[in-house]
Amino acid sequence: MGLDNGIVLATKHKINAEELPEYVKIDADNWREKYDNSGYFYYDVCYWRKCWNIRGYVLNFSNLDYDDEKYEYRLEKDNLILLQHKLVNYLCYMNKWEEEYMDGKTIWEADVMMNHLAREIVNLGWLIDFITEHPTSKVIFYDSY
């Protein structure tokens, strides 16, 4: 089991990667579509590997609905807004964050992490808009730890 975590969109609205707005920066490799018998399509929107501060921040949300069989947490719109603000804070204060966080607590180099955080901030903005327009959609934080 790895130390993977990220955010998946579950929606009954099938989305082709070509339909995504140009500003959304989801890696093609991470835009995997899964489908299950419930009628939901699943799309990977954000991904972090061994990012303890991000994982810890999400797991401290007070209103998480946890599925202990799937190791998944259901996130609400307010959670996504808070997470997006936290990532902006990390990005703005990368030098301080780097001192406290980068030493052995992530596999990412600072310059790569800055680009990654910027992309995920944009993706979260799109996701917030998407779930507002498609209220039957679900947002899931998965944690493999």
ABEGO torsion letter per residue (X at the ends): XBABBEBBBBBABBBBAAABBAABBBBAAABBBBBBAAGBBBBBABBBBGBAAAAAAAAABAABBBBAAAGBBBBBAAAAAAAAAAAAAAAAAAAAAAAAAABGABABBAAAAAAAAAAAAAAAAAAAAAAAABAABBBBBBBAX
